Amino acid sequence: MKRLRDYFKSKKLTDIFNLAVAVAVTVTAFICACRYVAFGDIVLGISMTMICVLFALVSSAAYSMRLPVLNIAVGVGGIVMHTLTNYSGIMFGEYVAVAVLGTGGGFATTILQIVGKQPPVKAFTSSLAVAIAIFIFGGVVCASYISAARGREYAADELWAVPEKYDGVECPEKGTLERVEYATKAYATDGRAVTKGAYVYLPYGYDESREYDILYLMHGTGDDEAYWLEEYSYNKTMVDNLIYYGDIRPLIIVTPTFYTEDDCADNLDELTYSFRDELRLDLMPYIESRYSTYAQTADDVGFEASRDHRAFAGLSRGAVTMFHSAMCESLDYFSWFGAFSGSRTTREEFVSSLQSEEFADYDINYLYVTGGAFDFALPSQIRDYRQLLSAEDRLTEGVNTSFVSLPVQRHAMGNWHINLYNFLQKIFIYAG
């Protein structure tokens, strides 16, 4: 104890504060890394561990070099990571703690340093050198993989980017995109009659005498039916090119919306469940009676008989809608499913719906679940996916389902663009 007291007496207040901040940041970063590693996902674990190591190294350098301003940089990094990995407080608070410790401690210690007229230590510490090396190495690796992916000349599963061949060049054979309106009801509230819109993608050379596979593709919170193919038109370009080069079969894509006017503004989850009735009773009968799909009749009999030619996917709350209204409530109509950056379904819900007498005998051709390493939805996706696998014998990892984490991707279209690219290559491959 005496040696410890002597140590602190020999140090100035600036150094003591700097040391305290460095220790606090390091401990917090270690806890954060451990919590992410505990999810058992390699990409998530490595990504978050590298970020946390960088925080600890820079904060250590701030102490060693008596340069507390570096802790402000750590705090800014914590703010950025919290923004990327959090939403309305539903995730961890470690990055908030890093942000507070870094910015607060950095500013306070910098002021003490100025008042105390303490100059920085001129030596360049090894911890900062290692942090810079890790940062540069990580950037070079990411840039190299992205560049390689963009230059690829064939379609395959991709973690980093969609090849330039598919979405950087306009296709010589472009499909068409048209907006339709259909009558439905406000199923989540008062059941009133409403008119809603959807976009329909038709492949180049669409021929009513042919039968086409069909994908229903849902947007996320705050967006609408135009989001996937109209607002982000490079998704349509990618689909055009995948078909043109023969990497996927020509298909019809429908992009509806789960919103019904201003209903359920305070509880959007209600819409993810109620869309089931709109999908089955109104949207599908309208679409598949007007466009040429494998459904011979636009009713229960026709939809059930053609389910192997029908898929449903969505991003964020659209993925939640997929689980709630398509997979769990319309397994008799669909057999291909995609969840991009979204999941909010309990094991009990999966069991009670999928294993009910109504759906117990239907096969699941494929379920593709994916998200980004910097995506706030990823941890809950991992949890729900594992619960689903533990409850559902019809899904076998690596056979008819997979979970893919994308490096450096966040909750944004850059992530979902890659998700759609990968998903389109997995669906309808067994359909006759």
For each residue, the residues with C-beta under 8 A, 3 or more apart:
1: 4 5
2: 5 6
3: 6 7
4: 1 7 8
5: 1 2 8 9
6: 2 3 9 10
7: 3 4 10 11
8: 4 5 11 16
9: 5 6
10: 6 7
11: 7 8 15 16 19
12: 15 16 116 118
13: 16 17 112 116
14: 17 18 66 68 109 112 113 116 118
15: 11 12 18 19 63 66 118
16: 8 11 12 13 19 20
17: 13 14 20 21 68 105 108 109 112
18: 14 15 21 22 62 63 66 68 71 105 109
19: 11 15 16 22 23 63
20: 16 17 23 24 105
21: 17 18 24 25 59 62 63 68 71 101 102 105 106 109
22: 18 19 25 26 59 60 62 63 71
23: 19 20 26 27
24: 20 21 27 28 101 105
25: 21 22 28 29 55 56 59 71 74 98 101 102 105
26: 22 23 29 30 55 56 59 60
27: 23 24 30 31
28: 24 25 31 32 94 97 98 101
29: 25 26 32 33 52 53 55 56 94 98
30: 26 27 33 34 52 56
31: 27 28 34 35 94
32: 28 29 35 36 48 52 92 94 95 98
33: 29 30 36 37 45 48 49 52 53
34: 30 31 37 38
35: 31 32 38 39 92 94
36: 32 33 39 44 45 48 49 379
37: 33 34 40 45 48 49
38: 34 35
39: 35 36 44 45 379 382 383
40: 37 45 382
41: 44 45 378 382 403 405
42: 45 46 405
43: 46 47 159 373 405 406 407
44: 36 39 41 47 48 373 378 379 382 405
45: 33 36 37 39 40 41 42 48 49
46: 42 43 49 50
47: 43 44 50 51 373 374 407 408
48: 32 33 36 37 44 45 51 52 373
49: 33 36 37 45 46 52 53
50: 46 47 53 54 134 138
51: 47 48 54 55 77 81
52: 29 30 32 33 48 49 55 56
53: 29 33 49 50 56 57 134
54: 50 51 57 58 77 131 134 135
55: 25 26 29 51 52 58 59 74 77 78 98 102
56: 25 26 29 30 52 53 59 60
57: 53 54 60 61 127 128 130 131 134
58: 54 55 61 62 70 71 73 74 127 128 131
59: 21 22 25 26 55 56 62 63 70 71 74 102
60: 22 26 56 57 63 64 125 127
61: 57 58 64 65 67 70 125 127 128 131
62: 18 21 22 58 59 65 67 68 69 70 71 74 106
63: 15 18 19 21 22 59 60 66
64: 60 61 121 123 125 127 128
65: 61 62 70 120 121 123 124 125 128
66: 14 15 18 63 113 118 119 120 121
67: 61 62 70 120 121
68: 14 17 18 21 62 71 72 105 106 109 110 113
69: 62 72 73 106 110
70: 58 59 61 62 65 67 73 74 106 128
71: 18 21 22 25 58 59 62 68 74 75 101 102 103 105 106 109
72: 68 69 75 76 102 103 106 107 110
73: 58 69 70 76 77 102 106
74: 25 55 58 59 62 70 71 77 78 98 101 102 106
75: 71 72 78 79 98 99 100 101 102 103 104 105 106
76: 72 73 79 80 99 102 103
77: 51 54 55 73 74 80 81 98 102
78: 55 74 75 81 82 95 96 97 98 99 100 101 102 103
79: 75 76 82 83 95 99 103
80: 76 77 83 84
81: 51 77 78 84 85 95 98 374
82: 78 79 85 86 95 96 99
83: 79 80 86
84: 80 81 374 375 376 410 411
85: 81 82 91 92 95 374 375 376
86: 82 83 89 90 91 92 95 96 376
87: 90 91 376 377 411
88:
89: 86
90: 86 87 376 380
91: 85 86 87 376 379
92: 32 35 85 86 95
93: 96 97
94: 28 29 31 32 35 97 98
95: 32 78 79 81 82 85 86 92 98 99
96: 78 82 86 93 99 100
97: 28 78 93 94 100 101
98: 25 28 29 32 55 74 75 77 78 81 94 95 101 102
99: 75 76 78 79 82 95 96 102 103
100: 75 78 96 97 103 104
101: 21 24 25 28 71 74 75 78 97 98 104 105
102: 21 25 55 59 71 72 73 74 75 76 77 78 98 99 105 106
103: 71 72 75 76 78 79 99 100 106 107
104: 75 100 101 107 108
105: 17 18 20 21 24 25 68 71 75 101 102 108 109
106: 21 62 68 69 70 71 72 73 74 75 102 103 109 110
107: 72 103 104 110 111
108: 17 104 105 111 112
109: 14 17 18 21 68 71 105 106 112 113
110: 68 69 72 106 107 113 114
111: 107 108 114 115
112: 13 14 17 108 109 115 116 118
113: 14 66 68 109 110 116 118
114: 110 111 117
115: 111 112
116: 12 13 14 112 113
117: 114
118: 12 14 15 66 112 113
119: 66
120: 65 66 67
121: 64 65 66 67
122:
123: 64 65
124: 65 128 129
125: 60 61 64 65 128 129
126: 129 130
127: 57 58 60 61 64 130 131
128: 57 58 61 64 65 70 124 125 131 132
129: 124 125 126 132 133
130: 57 126 127 133 134
131: 54 57 58 61 127 128 134 135
132: 128 129 135 136
133: 129 130 136 137
134: 50 53 54 57 130 131 137 138
135: 54 131 132 138 139
136: 132 133 139 140
137: 133 134 140 141
138: 50 134 135 141 142
139: 135 136 142 143
140: 136 137 143 144
141: 137 138 144 145
142: 138 139 145 146 160 407 408
143: 139 140 146 147
144: 140 141 147 148
145: 141 142 148 149 159 160 407
146: 142 143 149 150 160 161
147: 143 144 150 151
148: 144 145 151 152 160
149: 145 146 152 158 159 160 161 162 163
150: 146 147 161 162 163 164 168
151: 147 148 163 164
152: 148 149 156 158 163 165
153: 163 165
154: 163 247
155: 163 166 242 245 247 248 421 425
156: 152 425
157: 404 422 425
158: 149 152 161 162 163 418 421 422
159: 43 145 149 404 406 407 418
160: 142 145 146 148 149 406 407 408 418
161: 146 149 150 158 418
162: 149 150 158 166 167 238 417 418 421
163: 149 150 151 152 153 154 155 158 166 167
164: 150 151 167 168 169
165: 152 153 168 169 241 245
166: 155 162 163 237 238 241 242 245 421
167: 162 163 164 234 235 237 238 241 417 421
168: 150 164 165
169: 164 165 237 241
170: 174 237
171: 174 204 237 240 241 244
172: 244
173: 204 205 240 243 244
174: 170 171 204 240
175: 201 202 203 204 206 236 239 240 243
176: 201 202 204 206
177: 199 200 201 202 229 230 236
178: 199 200 202
179: 197 198 199 200 225 226
180: 197 198 199 200 286 287 290
181: 195 196 197 198
182: 195 196 197 198 282 283 286 287
183: 193 194 195 282 286
184: 187 193 194 195 196 260 278 281 282 283
185: 191 192 193 194 277 278 282
186: 189 190 191 192 194 260 261 263
187: 184 191 260 274 275 277 278
188: 260 263 264 270 271 273 274
189: 186 192 260 263 264
190: 186
191: 185 186 187
192: 185 186 189
193: 183 184 185
194: 183 184 185 186 260 261
195: 181 182 183 184
196: 181 182 184 256 257 260 278
197: 179 180 181 182 225 257
198: 179 180 181 182 225 254 255 256 257 283 287
199: 177 178 179 180 225 226 228 229 230 254 255
200: 177 178 179 180 252 253 254 287 291
201: 175 176 177 229 236 239 252 253 254 255
202: 175 176 177 178 206 252 291
203: 175 206 212 240 243 250 251 252
204: 171 173 174 175 176 240 243 244 250
205: 173 250
206: 175 176 202 203 212 250 252 292
207: 210 292
208: 292
209: 292
210: 207 292
211: 292 293 294 309
212: 203 206 250 251 252 291 292 293 294 309
213: 249 251 252 293 294 309 310 311 427 428 431
214: 251 252 253 254 287 288 291 293 294 309 310 311
215: 251 252 253 254 310 311 312 313 336 424 427
216: 253 254 255 256 279 283 310 311 312 313 326
217: 228 229 253 254 255 312 313 314 318 420
218: 255 256 257 258 312 313 314 315 318 319 321 322
219: 223 224 225 227 228 255 257 314 315 316 318
220: 223 227 314 315 316 317 318 319 341 342
221: 268 316 317
222:
223: 219 220 226 227 231 257
224: 219 227 257 259
225: 179 197 198 199 219 255 256 257
226: 179 199 223 229 230 231 255
227: 219 220 223 224 230 231 232 255
228: 199 217 219 231 232 235 253 255 420
229: 177 199 201 217 226 232 233 235 236 239 253 255
230: 177 199 226 227 233
231: 223 226 227 228
232: 227 228 229 235 413 417
233: 229 230 236 237
234: 167 237 238 417
235: 167 228 229 232 238 239 417 420
236: 175 177 201 229 233 239 240
237: 166 167 169 170 171 233 234 240 241
238: 162 166 167 234 235 241 242 417 420 421
239: 175 201 229 235 236 242 243 248 253 424
240: 171 173 174 175 203 204 236 237 243 244
241: 165 166 167 169 171 237 238 244 245
242: 155 166 238 239 245 247 248 421 424 425
243: 173 175 203 204 239 240 246 247 248 249 250 251
244: 171 172 173 204 240 241
245: 155 165 166 241 242
246: 243
247: 154 155 242 243 425
248: 155 239 242 243 251 424 425 428
249: 213 243 428
250: 203 204 205 206 212 243
251: 203 212 213 214 215 243 248 428
252: 200 201 202 203 206 212 213 214 215 291 293
253: 200 201 214 215 216 217 228 229 239
254: 198 199 200 201 214 215 216 217 283 287
255: 198 199 201 216 217 218 219 225 226 227 228 229
256: 196 198 216 218 225 279 283
257: 196 197 198 218 219 223 224 225
258: 218 268 271 272 275 317 318 321
259: 224 263 271
260: 184 186 187 188 189 194 196 263 264 271 274 278
261: 186 194
262: 265
263: 186 188 189 259 260 270 271
264: 188 189 260 267 268 269 270 271
265: 262 268
266:
267: 264 270
268: 221 258 264 265 271 272 317
269: 264 272 273 320 344
270: 188 263 264 267 273 274
271: 188 258 259 260 263 264 268 274 275 321
272: 258 268 269 275 317 320 321 324 325 344
273: 188 269 270 276 324 325 329
274: 187 188 260 270 271 277 278 325
275: 187 258 271 272 278 279 321 324 325
276: 273 279 280 324 325 326 329 330
277: 185 187 274 280 281 282
278: 184 185 187 196 260 274 275 281 282 283
279: 216 256 275 276 282 283 284 325 326 330
280: 276 277 284 303 330 333
281: 184 277 278 285
282: 182 183 184 185 277 278 279 285 286
283: 182 184 198 216 254 256 278 279 286 287
284: 279 280 287 288 298 303 333
285: 281 282 288 289 298 299
286: 180 182 183 282 283 289 290 298
287: 180 182 198 200 214 254 283 284 290 291 293
288: 214 284 285 291 293 295 298 302 303
289: 285 286 298
290: 180 286 287
291: 200 202 212 214 252 287 288
292: 206 207 208 209 210 211 212
293: 211 212 213 214 252 287 288 306 309 310
294: 211 212 213 214 305 306 308 309 310
295: 288 298 302 303 305 306
296: 302 305 306
297: 301 302
298: 284 285 286 288 289 295 302 303
299: 285 302 303
300: 303 304 332
301: 297 304 305
302: 288 295 296 297 298 299 305 306
303: 280 284 288 295 298 299 300 306 307 310 332 333
304: 300 301 307 332 333
305: 294 295 296 301 302
306: 293 294 295 296 302 303 309 310
307: 303 304 310 332 333 334 335 362
308: 294 335 365 430 431 432
309: 211 212 213 214 293 294 306 428 431
310: 213 214 215 216 293 294 303 306 307 333 334 335 336
311: 213 214 215 216 334 335 336 337 338 427 428
312: 215 216 217 218 322 326 327 330 334 336 337 338
313: 215 216 217 218 318 319 322 337 338 339 340 368 420 423
314: 217 218 219 220 317 318 319 320 321 322 338 339 340 342
315: 218 219 220 318 319 340 341 342 416 419
316: 219 220 221 319 320 340 341 342 377 411
317: 220 221 258 268 272 314 320 321 342
318: 217 218 219 220 258 313 314 315 321 322 340 342
319: 218 220 313 314 315 316 322 323 338 339 340 341 342 343
320: 269 272 314 316 317 323 324 342 343 344 345
321: 218 258 271 272 275 314 317 318 324 325 326
322: 218 312 313 314 318 319 325 326 327 337 338 339 342
323: 319 320 326 327 328 339 343 344 345
324: 272 273 275 276 320 321 328 329 344 345 349
325: 272 273 274 275 276 279 321 322 328 329 330
326: 216 276 279 312 321 322 323 329 330 333 334 337
327: 312 322 323 330 331 334 337 354 364 367
328: 323 324 325 331 345 349 350 353 354
329: 273 276 324 325 326 353
330: 276 279 280 312 325 326 327 333 334
331: 327 328 334 335 353 354 359 362 364
332: 300 303 304 307 358 359 362
333: 280 284 303 304 307 310 326 330
334: 307 310 311 312 326 327 330 331 337
335: 307 308 310 311 331 362 363 364 365 366
336: 215 310 311 312 365 366 426 427 428
337: 311 312 313 322 326 327 334 364 366 367 368
338: 311 312 313 314 319 322 367 368 369 370 419 423 427
339: 313 314 319 322 323 342 343 367 368 369 370 381
340: 313 314 315 316 318 319 370 371 415 416 419 420 423
341: 220 315 316 319 370 371 372 375 377 378 381 411 415 416 419
342: 220 314 315 316 317 318 319 320 322 339 377 381
343: 319 320 323 339 369 377 380 381 384 385
344: 269 272 320 323 324 380 384
345: 320 323 324 328 349 350 384 388
346: 349 350 384 387
347: 350 351 387 388 390 391
348: 351 352
349: 324 328 345 346 352 353
350: 328 345 346 347 353 354 355 387 388 391 392
351: 347 348 354 355 391
352: 348 349 355 356
353: 328 329 331 349 350 356 359
354: 327 328 331 350 351 359 360 391 392 394
355: 350 351 352 359 360 391 392
356: 352 353 359 360
357: 360
358: 332
359: 331 332 353 354 355 356 362
360: 354 355 356 357
361:
362: 307 331 332 335 359
363: 335 394
364: 327 331 335 337 367 392 394 395 400 401
365: 308 335 336 400 427 430 431
366: 335 336 337 400 401 426 427
367: 327 337 338 339 364 388 395 400 401 402
368: 313 337 338 339 401 402 404 422 423 426 427
369: 338 339 343 381 385 401 402 403 404
370: 338 339 340 341 403 404 405 406 419 422 423
371: 340 341 375 377 378 381 405 406 409 415
372: 341 375 378 405 406 407 408 409 410 411 415
373: 43 44 47 48 378 405 406 407 408 409
374: 47 81 84 85 408 409 410 411
375: 84 85 341 371 372 378 409 410 411 415
376: 84 85 86 87 90 91 379 411
377: 87 316 341 342 343 371 380 381 411
378: 41 44 341 371 372 373 375 381 382 405
379: 36 39 44 91 376 382 383
380: 90 343 344 377 383 384
381: 339 341 342 343 369 371 377 378 384 385 403
382: 39 40 41 44 378 379 385 386 403
383: 39 379 380 386 387
384: 343 344 345 346 380 381 387 388
385: 343 369 381 382 388 389 403
386: 382 383 389 390
387: 346 347 350 383 384 390 391
388: 345 347 350 367 384 385 391 392 395
389: 385 386 392 395 397 401
390: 347 386 387
391: 347 350 351 354 355 387 388
392: 350 354 355 364 388 389 395
393:
394: 354 363 364 400
395: 364 367 388 389 392 400 401
396: 399 400 401
397: 389 401 402 403
398: 401 402
399: 396
400: 364 365 366 367 394 395 396
401: 364 366 367 368 369 389 395 396 397 398
402: 367 368 369 397 398
403: 41 369 370 381 382 385 397
404: 157 159 368 369 370 422
405: 41 42 43 44 370 371 372 373 378
406: 43 159 160 370 371 372 373 409 415 418 419
407: 43 47 142 145 159 160 372 373
408: 47 142 160 372 373 374
409: 371 372 373 374 375 406 412 414 415 418
410: 84 372 374 375 414 415
411: 84 87 316 341 372 374 375 376 377 415
412: 409 415 416
413: 232 416 417
414: 409 410 417 418
415: 340 341 371 372 375 406 409 410 411 412 418 419
416: 315 340 341 412 413 419 420
417: 162 167 232 234 235 238 413 414 420 421
418: 158 159 160 161 162 406 409 414 415 421 422
419: 315 338 340 341 370 406 415 416 422 423
420: 217 228 235 238 313 340 416 417 423 424
421: 155 158 162 166 167 238 242 417 418 424 425
422: 157 158 368 370 404 418 419 425 426
423: 313 338 340 368 370 419 420 426 427
424: 215 239 242 248 420 421 427
425: 155 156 157 242 247 248 421 422 429
426: 336 366 368 422 423 429
427: 213 215 311 336 338 365 366 368 423 424
428: 213 248 249 251 309 311 336 431
429: 425 426
430: 308 365
431: 213 308 309 365 428
432: 308
